[in-house]
C-alpha cells in the first residue's frame, strides 16, 4: 500500500513543486493548445499537469446547529494525467490530490486533511460494433467533521476527520452502433474501509458488487429509447454487535430515453421500479418508484444549463435501515465574453431515514454563485459564494453554512 505522509502540507508542497517545475520547463517541450491546458509530449505519452489553489471562509466548519465555529481554509489541488492514444483506443492514468489547511487546527483537534485519488481508464474499440471500457480507482479520502459518520454532535467530539480507503474496479462491453441499436453490459466492484475511530466506523465498512445492462433502440435522429436493469449486492463484513446486519440486494428496472444535444453533450431520463431486500428479516424491505435525470440544454451558444435529479435508496450513515433520497439540482453557466463567465446553481433534496427511531427526515437546500475570469489560457481566476442549509426533525442535526471562495486554476 502506498505510504502517505501524515503532514498534508509537506506532501502537497512537494507535489506542487513538481507541477511548478513542469510549468517552468514546459515551453521547451510542451505542445501548446489554443484552448485548455497544454500537454507535455513525451513520445507516445501526453502528460497534462495542473494545479489549483483556493482560499475559503467557512462560518460553520463542524456543521452544528448551535455554537458554530468559523475558520479560513486553504486548499491545494495538484493533478496530473498521462494519456496514450492508439488510433481510436485510449488509455489514461491519473492522479488528483487535495490538501486542506484550516486556520482552526490544534494538536488535539486536527482539521487538516490530504485526499489522494489514483485512477486508470481504458477505451478500446475492438471493431466497428464492439467497444470495451474499463476503469480502476484507489483513493484515500476523508469526511469533513459534521458530515457522514460524524454528523451532529459527533463532529465536535472526535479530534480529527474520519478517513477511509476506497477501491473501485469495473468495465463495460458494448455491441452495436448508434442509429441501429446498442446493447451495453457492465460490472463493477467497490470496497470501502474506514481507517480511524474503528470502534464505531468498522461496522460501516462495506463492499458493493454491481451488474447491469442497457439496451438502446433508435426512434429518431440522435434519439434512443432505452431499457435498463441493474443489480447491486451490498455487504457489511463487520456488522454491529447485537444489531441486525445491513446486508441487502437492490434491483432496478427502468425505461427511458437518451438524446444527443451536440456530439459532446447527451441527456438521459429514465424511471421505473426499485426493490431493496435485506438479508435480515429484522430489517424492513422496500420497493417503489425510482428515477434519474441528466438533462443538458444549450439554448444559446454562450449558455449551458444542466438539470440533474434522482430518487433512489442510499446506504445510511448512523440511523435507520437506509436513506430514501430525493434530489433535484440545476446549474446555469453563461459566457459573457471570451474571458468572463458566471455559474449559478441550486439544489433541493429530502433524505428520509427509513425505520429510524425518530422517523428522521432532512430537507436539504443549497444555492451557489461563481464568477470566473480567464486571465490567460493557463490561468483561470474565480470567486464564489454558497449557502447550505439542512432542516432536520432530529435533534442537533439542523444547520446552515455560508462559504466564500477565491481561487485560481493553473496549467501549462
C-alpha positions in Angstrom: 0.0 0.0 0.0 1.2 3.5 -0.8 2.6 5.5 2.2 1.1 8.9 2.6 2.8 11.5 4.8 0.6 12.4 7.8 1.6 16.0 7.3 -0.5 17.1 4.3 1.4 20.4 3.9 4.7 18.7 3.3 3.4 16.2 0.8 1.2 18.7 -1.1 4.0 21.2 -1.3 6.3 18.6 -2.8 3.6 17.8 -5.4 3.0 21.5 -6.1 6.7 22.0 -6.6 6.8 19.2 -9.2 3.9 20.8 -11.0 5.7 24.2 -10.9 8.9 22.7 -12.3 6.9 21.2 -15.1 5.3 24.5 -15.8 8.7 26.3 -15.8 10.3 23.8 -18.2 7.3 23.1 -20.3 7.9 25.8 -23.0 10.8 23.7 -24.3 8.8 20.6 -24.9 5.0 21.3 -24.4 2.5 21.2 -27.2 0.6 24.5 -27.0 -3.2 24.2 -27.3 -5.3 27.3 -28.2 -7.9 26.2 -25.6 -7.4 24.4 -22.3 -4.3 23.0 -20.7 -1.3 22.3 -22.9 0.4 18.9 -22.7 3.9 17.6 -22.5 4.7 15.5 -25.5 6.8 12.6 -24.1 6.9 10.3 -27.1 3.6 8.3 -27.2 2.5 9.7 -23.9 0.7 13.0 -23.5 1.2 14.3 -19.9 -1.0 17.1 -18.5 -0.1 18.6 -15.1 -2.4 21.1 -13.5 -2.6 22.9 -10.1 -5.3 24.7 -8.3 -5.2 26.9 -5.2 -8.1 28.2 -3.3 -9.0 30.1 -0.1 -12.3 29.7 1.6 -14.0 31.2 4.6 -16.5 28.8 6.3 -18.7 30.1 9.1 -19.7 26.6 10.4 -16.9 24.1 9.9 -18.4 21.5 12.2 -21.9 21.9 10.7 -23.5 22.5 14.1 -27.0 23.8 14.9 -25.7 26.0 17.7 -22.3 27.2 19.0 -20.8 27.3 15.5 -17.1 27.7 14.7 -15.8 29.6 11.7 -12.4 29.3 10.0 -10.4 30.1 7.0 -9.5 27.1 4.8 -6.6 26.9 2.3 -6.7 24.3 -0.4 -4.1 23.0 -2.9 -5.1 20.6 -5.7 -2.2 19.1 -7.7 -3.1 16.8 -10.5 -1.6 15.0 -13.5 -2.8 12.8 -16.3 -0.9 10.6 -18.7 -2.7 9.6 -21.9 -1.8 7.2 -24.7 -3.9 7.1 -27.9 -3.5 4.3 -30.4 -5.9 5.1 -33.3 -9.3 5.0 -31.6 -8.1 3.3 -28.5 -7.4 5.5 -25.4 -5.5 4.6 -22.2 -5.2 7.0 -19.3 -3.6 7.1 -15.9 -4.3 9.9 -13.5 -3.6 11.4 -10.1 -5.6 14.0 -8.2 -4.8 15.4 -4.7 -6.5 17.9 -2.4 -4.8 19.2 0.7 -6.7 21.4 3.1 -5.3 23.5 5.9 -7.7 25.1 8.4 -6.9 28.1 10.5 -8.6 26.4 13.4 -6.3 23.4 13.8 -4.6 22.3 17.0 -2.6 19.3 18.1 -5.6 17.8 19.9 -8.2 19.0 17.4 -7.0 18.4 13.9 -9.0 19.5 10.9 -6.3 19.4 8.2 -6.5 16.6 5.6 -4.9 15.3 2.4 -7.0 13.3 -0.1 -5.4 11.3 -2.9 -7.0 9.5 -5.9 -5.2 7.3 -8.4 -7.0 6.2 -11.5 -6.7 4.2 -14.7 -9.1 4.1 -17.7 -9.2 2.3 -21.0 -11.4 2.7 -24.1 -10.8 0.0 -26.7 -12.7 -0.2 -30.0 -12.4 -3.9 -30.9 -14.3 -3.5 -34.1 -16.9 -1.3 -35.7 -19.5 -2.9 -33.4 -17.6 -3.9 -30.3 -16.4 -1.4 -27.7 -14.8 -2.3 -24.4 -14.2 0.1 -21.5 -12.6 -0.4 -18.1 -11.7 1.6 -15.0 -9.9 1.2 -11.7 -9.6 3.7 -8.8 -7.9 3.8 -5.5 -8.5 6.7 -3.1 -7.6 7.8 0.4 -10.4 10.3 1.3 -11.9 12.0 4.3 -15.3 13.1 5.6 -15.5 16.7 6.9 -16.3 16.8 10.6 -20.1 17.1 10.8 -20.7 15.0 7.7 -21.3 11.3 7.1 -20.5 9.2 10.2 -19.5 12.3 12.2 -22.7 14.3 11.7 -24.3 16.2 14.6 -22.5 16.5 17.9 -20.1 13.6 16.9 -18.3 16.1 14.7 -17.2 18.1 17.7 -16.4 15.2 19.9 -13.9 13.4 17.6 -10.5 15.1 17.4 -9.9 14.7 13.6 -11.8 13.9 10.3 -12.9 10.4 9.6 -10.7 8.8 6.9 -11.4 5.9 4.6 -9.8 4.0 1.7 -12.0 3.2 -1.3 -11.2 1.0 -4.3 -13.3 0.7 -7.5 -12.9 -1.6 -10.5 -15.2 -2.3 -13.3 -15.9 -2.1 -17.0 -18.5 -2.4 -19.8 -18.8 -4.1 -23.2 -20.9 -2.6 -25.9 -22.3 -4.3 -29.0 -23.9 -2.4 -31.8 -23.7 1.1 -33.4 -25.6 4.4 -32.9 -28.6 4.6 -35.2 -29.1 0.9 -35.3 -29.2 -0.3 -31.8 -26.8 -1.0 -28.9 -26.5 -3.4 -26.0 -24.2 -2.5 -23.1 -23.4 -4.9 -20.3 -21.4 -3.7 -17.3 -20.0 -4.9 -14.0 -18.3 -3.1 -11.1 -17.0 -3.7 -7.6 -16.4 -1.2 -4.8 -14.7 -1.7 -1.4 -14.7 0.9 1.3 -12.7 0.6 4.6 -12.6 3.2 7.3 -9.1 3.9 8.7 -9.7 5.6 12.1 -12.1 5.5 15.0 -12.7 1.9 14.1 -14.6 1.2 17.3 -17.6 2.7 15.6 -16.6 3.1 11.9 -15.6 -0.6 11.3 -19.2 -1.6 11.2 -19.7 0.7 8.2 -17.0 -0.9 6.1 -18.8 -2.3 3.0 -18.4 -3.7 -0.4 -20.7 -3.5 -3.4 -21.0 -5.6 -6.5 -22.9 -4.2 -9.4 -24.1 -6.0 -12.6 -26.3 -4.3 -15.2 -27.2 -4.0 -18.9 -28.9 -1.3 -21.0 -30.4 -1.7 -24.5 -30.7 1.4 -26.7 -33.1 1.5 -29.7 -33.2 4.4 -32.1 -36.6 6.1 -32.6 -35.5 9.4 -34.2 -32.2 11.0 -35.3 -29.9 11.3 -32.3 -32.6 9.9 -30.0 -32.8 6.4 -28.4 -35.3 4.8 -26.1 -33.7 2.5 -23.5 -34.5 -0.3 -21.1 -32.1 -0.6 -18.2 -31.6 -3.3 -15.5 -29.2 -3.1 -12.6 -28.5 -5.5 -9.7 -26.5 -4.4 -6.6 -25.3 -6.7 -3.8 -24.2 -4.7 -0.7 -22.3 -6.4 2.1 -21.0 -5.3 5.5 -18.2 -7.6 6.7 -18.3 -6.4 10.3 -21.8 -5.7 11.5 -22.7 -4.0 14.8 -22.8 -6.4 17.7 -26.4 -7.2 18.8 -27.8 -5.4 15.7 -29.3 -7.0 12.6 -26.9 -6.8 9.6 -27.4 -4.1 6.9 -26.6 -6.5 4.0 -29.0 -6.1 1.2 -29.7 -6.6 -2.5 -31.2 -4.0 -4.8 -32.9 -4.4 -8.2 -33.6 -1.5 -10.6 -35.7 -1.8 -13.8 -36.1 1.4 -15.8 -37.4 2.7 -19.1 -36.3 6.0 -20.6 -34.7 7.9 -23.4 -31.3 9.3 -24.3 -30.8 12.1 -26.9 -27.8 14.0 -28.3 -27.6 17.8 -27.9 -24.2 18.1 -29.5 -21.6 15.5 -30.4 -20.2 16.0 -26.9 -23.4 16.5 -24.9 -26.1 13.9 -24.2 -29.2 13.9 -22.0 -30.8 10.9 -20.3 -34.1 10.5 -18.4 -35.4 7.2 -17.0 -37.8 6.0 -14.4 -39.0 2.6 -13.2 -39.2 0.2 -10.3 -36.7 -0.2 -7.4 -36.7 -3.1 -5.0 -34.4 -3.3 -1.9 -34.4 -6.5 0.1 -32.4 -7.0 3.3 -30.8 -10.3 4.3 -32.1 -9.9 7.9 -35.8 -10.3 8.5 -35.5 -7.7 11.3 -34.9 -5.0 8.6 -37.9 -3.8 6.5 -37.7 -4.3 2.7 -38.7 -1.5 0.4 -39.9 -1.1 -3.1 -41.2 1.8 -5.1 -40.7 4.2 -7.9 -37.2 5.4 -8.8 -35.9 7.8 -11.4 -32.8 9.6 -12.6 -32.5 12.7 -14.8 -29.4 14.2 -16.5 -30.7 17.0 -18.8 -28.3 19.2 -20.7 -29.6 22.2 -22.6 -27.8 24.8 -24.7 -30.4 27.4 -25.7 -27.7 29.7 -26.9 -24.0 29.2 -27.7 -23.0 31.1 -24.6 -25.4 29.3 -22.2 -25.3 25.8 -20.8 -28.0 24.5 -18.4 -27.6 21.2 -16.5 -30.5 19.7 -14.6 -30.0 16.6 -12.5 -32.2 14.6 -10.3 -32.9 11.2 -8.8 -35.0 9.2 -6.4 -33.2 6.1 -5.1 -32.2 4.3 -1.9 -28.8 5.2 -0.4 -26.9 3.5 2.4 -27.5 5.0 5.8 -24.9 6.7 8.0 -26.0 6.4 11.6 -29.8 5.9 11.7 -32.4 3.7 10.1 -32.2 0.9 7.7 -31.4 3.0 4.7 -32.0 6.5 3.2 -34.6 7.2 0.7 -33.0 10.1 -1.2 -34.8 12.5 -3.5 -32.9 15.4 -5.0 -33.1 17.9 -7.9 -30.3 20.3 -8.8 -29.7 22.8 -11.6 -26.7 24.8 -12.8 -26.6 27.6 -15.4 -23.3 28.7 -16.9 -23.2 31.9 -19.0 -20.2 33.1 -21.0 -20.3 36.9 -21.1 -17.3 37.0 -23.4 -14.2 35.1 -24.2 -12.8 35.8 -20.7 -15.7 36.2 -18.2 -18.2 33.6 -17.2 -20.7 33.1 -14.4 -22.2 30.0 -12.8 -25.4 29.8 -10.8 -26.5 26.7 -9.1 -29.2 25.4 -6.8 -30.2 22.1 -5.1 -33.2 20.9 -3.1 -33.5 17.5 -1.6 -35.0 15.3 1.0 -33.5 12.4 2.9 -35.9 10.0 4.6 -34.3 7.6 7.1 -36.5 4.6 6.8 -37.2 2.8 10.1 -35.3 5.3 12.1 -36.3 5.5 15.8 -37.4 9.2 15.4 -38.7 9.0 11.8 -35.9 11.2 10.8 -36.4 13.4 7.7 -33.9 16.0 6.4 -34.7 18.8 4.0 -31.6 20.0 2.2 -31.1 23.3 0.3 -28.1 24.8 -1.5 -27.6 27.9 -3.6 -24.2 28.9 -5.1 -22.8 31.6 -7.4 -19.4 31.8 -9.1 -17.8 34.3 -11.4 -14.6 33.4 -13.3 -12.0 35.3 -15.3 -9.8 33.6 -17.9 -6.7 35.7 -17.4 -4.6 33.5 -19.8 -5.2 30.1 -21.3 -3.2 28.7 -18.5 -4.6 30.7 -15.6 -8.3 30.9 -14.6 -9.3 33.0 -11.6 -12.7 32.8 -9.8 -14.7 34.0 -6.8 -17.8 32.3 -5.4 -20.3 32.1 -2.6 -22.5 29.2 -1.4 -25.2 28.8 1.2 -26.0 25.3 2.6 -28.9 24.5 4.8 -30.2 21.3 6.4 -33.6 21.3 8.2 -33.9 18.1 10.2 -36.6 16.9 12.6 -33.9 15.1 14.5 -32.3 16.9 17.4 -29.0 18.7 16.8 -28.8 17.9 13.1 -30.1 21.1 11.5 -27.5 23.6 10.4 -26.7 26.5 8.0 -23.4 27.3 6.5 -22.1 30.2 4.3 -18.9 29.7 2.3 -16.9 32.5 0.5 -14.3 31.3 -2.0 -11.5 32.8 -4.2 -9.2 30.6 -6.2 -7.1 30.0 -9.3 -6.6 27.1 -11.7 -3.2 26.8 -13.4 -1.9 24.7 -16.2 0.9 24.7 -18.8 
